[in-house]
Amino acid sequence: MSSEALDNLVKTGQLKKEPADQAEFDGLQASGINRLKDAGNAALSADGRFDLAYNAAHALSLAALRWHGYRPDNKRYIVFPALQHTLGLPPAQWRILDKAHNARNTAEYEGYFSVDKQLLSDLLSVTQVLCDAVTKLGPVP
């Protein structure tokens, strides 16, 4: 993975360096795993499943960033494009997370949300990929 690219994000003020912490990583990973599991429950509303899946993706993406010794400075969004450097996630996959982030913001800040079933399906799939990749990271170095 590219620490040079992550260091460039530090220079632009989007990330800051901070030593990784095993307990924090474990907590973020557990939160992501649990939320992803709950998001797979078809008995829940589509809105609820989307919210759970989005927050699972965010927790797992943040876990990957923290494992590498970085933290977002102000923007929660940056964890998604950073996935190309923390987990080697291709742009086509992290852009699904970007689309979900935009839908989440529309719901959160404008009060409008209609679940796109395809986006929910794609979000669940990519979040499972994240979950598997974060699990493969192992203990914090």
Secondary structure as UniProt FT lines:
FT   HELIX           3..11
FT   TURN            12..13
FT   STRAND          15..17
FT   HELIX           22..39
FT   TURN            42..43
FT   HELIX           46..67
FT   TURN            68..69
FT   STRAND          70..72
FT   HELIX           76..79
FT   TURN            80..82
FT   HELIX           83..86
FT   HELIX           91..110
FT   HELIX           117..137
//
